[in-house]
Amino acid sequence: MVLGANLLIPVILVTLTARQPIVLDPDLEVVDLRSGREGSLAVVRWGERGRALIADNQYLLGSSEARADEERQAHVGLLLHPAPEKVGVVGMGTGITAGAALLHDSVASISIMELSPLVATAADTYFGEFNNHVCRDPRVTVCREDARTVIASARDEFDVILGDLVTPWRSGASRLFSMEHFGSVHRALRPGGVFCQWLPMHQLTPEQFDLIAVTFQSAFPEVHVFRNHFKTGSLPLALVGFKRGGLDWGRIEDRCRRESKGGAVSDPLCRHPEGLALLYLGQWRSTRSAAAPINTLDNLRLEISASQQIVAGDSDRYFTGNGDVWFRFIQRQLEGLAGGRPLPEPLENLPETGLLASRWEVAHKSGHASETRIWTRLRAGLPRAVLDDAGADWSLWAGSRSPHQVNIQPRP
């Protein structure tokens, strides 16, 4: 009797929790739930998030509501290359980032590297309407393998490699931020190739970010930094490196002109160099000594640090979208612009305007009295090329509300 009862307990628990893959939420409805060697994966309908992927009852892999931001992860990297033909995407999630690469006319092939068969199947089955049916496009190959192995076996193969967001404390994931992997990426790029690695800054401490950036710089000495959006929730940030050459704003202008005239890219910020300049945070330069440690497969410094941090529960140490640490980081980056490759004169003030957009987001969300004053300055600084683009889809704006939706009345 006792043995039988013990055997039944796990079955009962699974039955009770199978329909609740994350915190109890009346707006969450499970569409599909499957388990495999990598854990469990739930496809859900989740209120304003729309359709979403939740892994291991712990974290969100992506959602239809975040489509614009996930697509922008592809656009930023691809617009930095003069004519990207072969694209590698490390990590699949909903497939929305990889699917956005299909919108660029020059792209002839995309290799998506996804370790989880569950994720690859879910992206195809449940997110096709959001990811341009990327898994069924003849230009696309889905490699259900460890991306580190695939990249390490490639030589001079890709024009652009996009590194999707990964959770740094998950076992094995932070190895994608190792010296060995970054070196493999460099070798896998063609001459003139671009590597765009996205980081979840809201899941990192300043020390952990510095560790990743120093390690990135071991393979790509010139590191440029771009944000994904102006919002205050998640904080995707891209480290960008080049295999020969560097950031060329004239080339970016040509690419944006091509996409805005004949391509299918409709994001207001990704049709103009002025838009990308709003997201640009300059070159990254380490403040650490030359002997500062880096993250390797031998030491797993990031994985250990991130795991200890999440167990300790000291969330105050992470970057937050409305926190002083995040804004100090942005301000320091912008102060360093004068020491790097200068932006063309028409673009030189736009990174500061991008910072102003984030400050307005904070004031708007909190109802602060400065909202109207900040908006007046922001509206005056936004580039006309972006504001007057009738061909842009303003639902894809990188803030919580587009400039055409804001009608602020002074607060009493």
GUTI-768544 format. One record per residue (C-alpha): residue in three letters; x, y, z. Coordinates in steps of 0.1 Angstrom, whole numbers, padded with zeros to 4 digits, always signed. Layout:
residues N
ALAXYZ/...
***
This chain:
residues 412
MET+0000+0000+0000/VAL+0027+0024+0010/LEU+0048+0015-0021/GLY+0018+0019-0044/ALA+0009+0053-0029/ASN+0045+0065-0034/LEU+0044+0055-0070/LEU+0011+0073-0076/ILE+0023+0106-0062/PRO+0044+0117-0092/VAL+0016+0108-0116/ILE-0009+0129-0096/LEU+0016+0159-0095/VAL+0021+0158-0132/THR-0016+0157-0138/LEU-0022+0187-0116/THR+0006+0208-0130/ALA+0007+0198-0167/ARG-0018+0226-0176/GLN+0001+0252-0156/PRO+0036+0256-0171/ILE+0043+0289-0154/VAL+0028+0310-0125/LEU-0009+0307-0121/ASP-0024+0333-0145/PRO-0060+0334-0156/ASP-0049+0348-0190/LEU-0027+0318-0198/GLU-0040+0289-0218/VAL-0018+0259-0227/VAL-0020+0250-0264/ASP+0006+0222-0264/LEU+0030+0208-0238/ARG+0058+0183-0247/SER+0088+0169-0230/GLY+0121+0156-0243/ARG+0158+0152-0235/GLU+0161+0190-0230/GLY+0131+0193-0206/SER+0096+0205-0212/LEU+0083+0231-0236/ALA+0048+0247-0235/VAL+0031+0266-0263/VAL+0006+0290-0247/ARG-0018+0318-0254/TRP-0010+0344-0228/GLY-0031+0375-0227/GLU-0014+0405-0243/ARG+0018+0384-0250/GLY-0002+0365-0276/ARG+0012+0331-0285/ALA+0044+0323-0265/LEU+0069+0296-0258/ILE+0078+0287-0222/ALA+0107+0263-0214/ASP+0110+0242-0183/ASN+0084+0263-0164/GLN+0111+0289-0159/TYR+0115+0313-0188/LEU+0100+0327-0219/LEU+0116+0318-0252/GLY+0096+0344-0272/SER+0062+0355-0281/SER+0041+0369-0310/GLU+0036+0402-0291/ALA+0074+0407-0292/ARG+0075+0401-0329/ALA+0089+0436-0338/ASP+0117+0433-0313/GLU+0126+0398-0324/GLU+0126+0408-0360/ARG+0148+0438-0352/GLN+0175+0414-0339/ALA+0179+0402-0375/HIS+0176+0436-0392/VAL+0203+0453-0372/GLY+0230+0427-0380/LEU+0220+0423-0417/LEU+0220+0460-0424/LEU+0256+0463-0413/HIS+0267+0441-0442/PRO+0267+0454-0478/ALA+0251+0424-0494/PRO+0244+0395-0470/GLU+0238+0362-0489/LYS+0245+0334-0464/VAL+0232+0339-0429/GLY+0237+0318-0398/VAL+0213+0320-0369/VAL+0224+0306-0335/GLY+0192+0297-0316/MET+0156+0295-0329/GLY+0130+0302-0303/THR+0098+0312-0321/GLY+0117+0315-0354/ILE+0107+0351-0357/THR+0143+0365-0358/ALA+0154+0340-0385/GLY+0122+0346-0404/ALA+0129+0383-0405/ALA+0161+0376-0425/LEU+0139+0364-0453/LEU+0127+0399-0458/HIS+0161+0410-0471/ASP+0164+0407-0508/SER+0200+0397-0509/VAL+0197+0367-0486/ALA+0200+0335-0505/SER+0204+0309-0476/ILE+0198+0308-0439/SER+0212+0281-0416/ILE+0193+0279-0383/MET+0211+0261-0355/GLU+0188+0249-0327/LEU+0198+0222-0302/SER+0162+0215-0291/PRO+0140+0194-0314/LEU+0110+0205-0293/VAL+0117+0242-0300/ALA+0123+0236-0338/THR+0090+0217-0341/ALA+0070+0243-0321/ALA+0084+0272-0341/ASP+0073+0254-0373/THR+0039+0242-0361/TYR+0027+0271-0340/PHE+0045+0303-0351/GLY+0046+0300-0389/GLU+0022+0330-0393/PHE+0046+0351-0373/ASN+0079+0339-0386/ASN+0072+0340-0423/HIS+0070+0302-0423/VAL+0107+0302-0421/CYS+0110+0264-0416/ARG+0093+0257-0449/ASP+0112+0282-0471/PRO+0135+0265-0496/ARG+0163+0289-0487/VAL+0163+0277-0451/THR+0181+0247-0434/VAL+0173+0239-0398/CYS+0202+0222-0381/ARG+0190+0204-0350/GLU+0224+0203-0335/ASP+0246+0221-0310/ALA+0254+0255-0326/ARG+0289+0254-0312/THR+0297+0222-0332/VAL+0281+0235-0364/ILE+0299+0268-0362/ALA+0333+0252-0353/SER+0331+0230-0384/ALA+0325+0260-0408/ARG+0352+0280-0425/ASP+0346+0313-0444/GLU+0310+0303-0449/PHE+0287+0330-0436/ASP+0283+0367-0444/VAL+0264+0374-0412/ILE+0260+0353-0380/LEU+0232+0362-0356/GLY+0234+0351-0320/ASP+0200+0349-0303/LEU+0194+0357-0267/VAL+0203+0329-0242/THR+0197+0325-0205/PRO+0232+0328-0190/TRP+0226+0306-0159/ARG+0211+0277-0178/SER+0236+0248-0179/GLY+0256+0249-0211/ALA+0240+0280-0226/SER+0267+0304-0215/ARG+0293+0284-0235/LEU+0280+0303-0264/PHE+0297+0333-0248/SER+0331+0315-0245/MET+0364+0324-0260/GLU+0364+0292-0280/HIS+0330+0298-0296/PHE+0337+0334-0304/GLY+0369+0323-0321/SER+0349+0297-0341/VAL+0324+0324-0352/HIS+0353+0345-0365/ARG+0366+0316-0386/ALA+0332+0308-0399/LEU+0326+0343-0413/ARG+0336+0353-0448/PRO+0360+0383-0451/GLY+0339+0414-0443/GLY+0315+0393-0423/VAL+0294+0405-0394/PHE+0288+0389-0361/CYS+0258+0402-0341/GLN+0255+0386-0306/TRP+0224+0397-0286/LEU+0227+0397-0248/PRO+0198+0398-0222/MET+0211+0427-0202/HIS+0182+0424-0177/GLN+0196+0389-0168/LEU+0232+0401-0163/THR+0251+0421-0137/PRO+0276+0447-0149/GLU+0305+0424-0140/GLN+0290+0395-0160/PHE+0284+0418-0190/ASP+0321+0430-0188/LEU+0332+0393-0187/ILE+0312+0386-0219/ALA+0324+0417-0237/VAL+0361+0412-0228/THR+0357+0376-0241/PHE+0340+0388-0273/GLN+0369+0412-0278/SER+0394+0384-0278/ALA+0381+0374-0312/PHE+0367+0407-0325/PRO+0390+0436-0313/GLU+0366+0463-0325/VAL+0333+0459-0307/HIS+0303+0481-0314/VAL+0271+0482-0293/PHE+0235+0485-0304/ARG+0203+0484-0284/ASN+0171+0467-0297/HIS+0145+0491-0284/PHE+0138+0520-0260/LYS+0114+0501-0236/THR+0120+0495-0199/GLY+0112+0458-0196/SER+0137+0434-0213/LEU+0170+0449-0224/PRO+0184+0432-0255/LEU+0218+0446-0264/ALA+0240+0436-0293/LEU+0278+0432-0294/VAL+0288+0436-0330/GLY+0322+0425-0345/PHE+0336+0424-0380/LYS+0360+0400-0398/ARG+0381+0427-0414/GLY+0367+0462-0420/GLY+0344+0479-0396/LEU+0312+0499-0391/ASP+0306+0519-0423/TRP+0276+0543-0421/GLY+0278+0550-0458/ARG+0273+0513-0464/ILE+0244+0512-0439/GLU+0228+0541-0458/ASP+0230+0522-0491/ARG+0215+0491-0474/CYS+0186+0510-0458/ARG+0178+0528-0491/ARG+0176+0494-0508/GLU+0153+0479-0482/SER+0131+0510-0480/LYS+0126+0511-0517/GLY+0124+0475-0529/GLY+0126+0453-0499/ALA+0100+0441-0474/VAL+0115+0456-0442/SER+0089+0480-0427/ASP+0103+0487-0393/PRO+0107+0525-0391/LEU+0141+0523-0375/CYS+0155+0498-0400/ARG+0147+0517-0432/HIS+0170+0546-0425/PRO+0205+0550-0411/GLU+0190+0576-0388/GLY+0169+0549-0372/LEU+0199+0527-0365/ALA+0218+0556-0352/LEU+0191+0561-0325/LEU+0199+0525-0313/TYR+0237+0529-0316/LEU+0258+0531-0284/GLY+0292+0535-0299/GLN+0323+0512-0294/TRP+0328+0492-0263/ARG+0361+0497-0245/SER+0370+0477-0214/THR+0379+0495-0182/ARG+0395+0463-0169/SER+0432+0455-0170/ALA+0448+0437-0199/ALA+0451+0406-0177/ALA+0414+0405-0169/PRO+0400+0370-0170/ILE+0378+0358-0198/ASN+0351+0332-0201/THR+0364+0298-0215/LEU+0352+0263-0217/ASP+0379+0254-0191/ASN+0367+0278-0164/LEU+0329+0285-0172/ARG+0332+0317-0152/LEU+0299+0331-0166/GLU+0279+0300-0160/ILE+0291+0297-0124/SER+0286+0334-0117/ALA+0251+0336-0133/SER+0240+0304-0115/GLN+0252+0317-0081/GLN+0234+0350-0088/ILE+0201+0334-0096/VAL+0202+0311-0066/ALA+0211+0341-0043/GLY+0181+0359-0056/ASP+0199+0393-0055/SER+0179+0408-0084/ASP+0190+0444-0075/ARG+0224+0437-0091/TYR+0210+0431-0126/PHE+0206+0459-0152/THR+0170+0472-0152/GLY+0154+0494-0178/ASN+0144+0521-0153/GLY+0175+0518-0131/ASP+0205+0541-0126/VAL+0230+0513-0135/TRP+0215+0509-0170/PHE+0214+0546-0177/ARG+0249+0551-0164/PHE+0261+0523-0188/ILE+0244+0540-0218/GLN+0257+0574-0208/ARG+0293+0561-0205/GLN+0290+0545-0239/LEU+0278+0577-0255/GLU+0305+0597-0238/GLY+0330+0574-0255/LEU+0316+0581-0290/ALA+0341+0610-0293/GLY+0370+0586-0290/GLY+0359+0561-0316/ARG+0350+0563-0352/PRO+0329+0594-0355/LEU+0294+0593-0369/PRO+0286+0613-0400/GLU+0275+0648-0389/PRO+0238+0643-0397/LEU+0238+0613-0373/GLU+0261+0625-0345/ASN+0233+0637-0321/LEU+0210+0607-0326/PRO+0224+0583-0301/GLU+0217+0610-0274/THR+0181+0612-0288/GLY+0178+0575-0284/LEU+0188+0578-0247/LEU+0161+0605-0244/ALA+0136+0581-0259/SER+0143+0556-0231/ARG+0141+0584-0204/TRP+0107+0593-0218/GLU+0096+0556-0216/VAL+0105+0557-0179/ALA+0087+0589-0172/HIS+0057+0578-0192/LYS+0054+0544-0174/SER+0058+0560-0140/GLY+0036+0590-0147/HIS+0064+0614-0137/ALA+0059+0651-0141/SER+0088+0654-0165/GLU+0070+0633-0192/THR+0058+0663-0212/ARG+0092+0682-0210/ILE+0111+0651-0221/TRP+0087+0644-0249/THR+0090+0679-0263/ARG+0128+0675-0265/LEU+0125+0640-0279/ARG+0100+0650-0306/ALA+0123+0678-0317/GLY+0153+0655-0319/LEU+0137+0626-0338/PRO+0149+0626-0375/ARG+0124+0637-0401/ALA+0135+0608-0424/VAL+0120+0584-0399/LEU+0090+0604-0388/ASP+0079+0612-0423/ASP+0083+0577-0437/ALA+0048+0568-0450/GLY+0060+0533-0460/ALA+0069+0523-0424/ASP+0047+0501-0403/TRP+0044+0522-0371/SER+0031+0492-0351/LEU+0068+0481-0352/TRP+0081+0511-0334/ALA+0108+0504-0309/GLY+0090+0520-0280/SER+0058+0513-0261/ARG+0041+0539-0283/SER+0051+0554-0316/PRO+0056+0591-0321/HIS+0023+0592-0340/GLN+0004+0578-0311/VAL+0016+0602-0284/ASN-0006+0632-0276/ILE+0006+0644-0242/GLN-0014+0668-0221/PRO+0005+0687-0194/ARG-0001+0671-0160/PRO-0017+0693-0134/
***
